[in-house]
Amino acid sequence: MSVKTQVINLDPDPLAPYAISPAWRVGDLLFLSGQAAIDEQGQVVGIADFDAQLRQVFINMDRVLHAAGSSRDRIVKVTIYLTDMENFAKIVQARKIYFESPYPADTTLEVKALALPDLMVEIDVIATV
């Protein structure tokens, strides 16, 4: 018995120029590509404003989850990439704002850079459908 797979598409798709699928559904699991502060037209939102970027990340995350028939309360794992670990306290606060208990499993990493020079945070997600 094979597992059903399905690519999740967006229209417009800000990730298309980078040859990235927004998400894949594999059985009842959903794997989102890293969500960053890029609007639907592919423009960076909140340059030098971590809070604005984090808000856009969650807007994008919700958009992809919705397109896949899921929602934020079905997220089981997040991986958070920060270009400056000084923003970790804001991530802890964001967990309390954007998620409810029981909170998703989490890995938070500091990285030298993200795909575009002005990005400060990116979050990838595994959720159920």
Secondary structure, DSSP 8 states (H G I E B T S, - for coil): ----EEEE--SS-TTGGGT--SEEEETTEEEEEEEESB-TTS-B-STT-HHHHHHHHHHHHHHHHHHTT--GGGEEEEEEEES-GGGHHHHHHHHHHH--SS--EEEEEE-S--SSTT--EEEEEEEE-
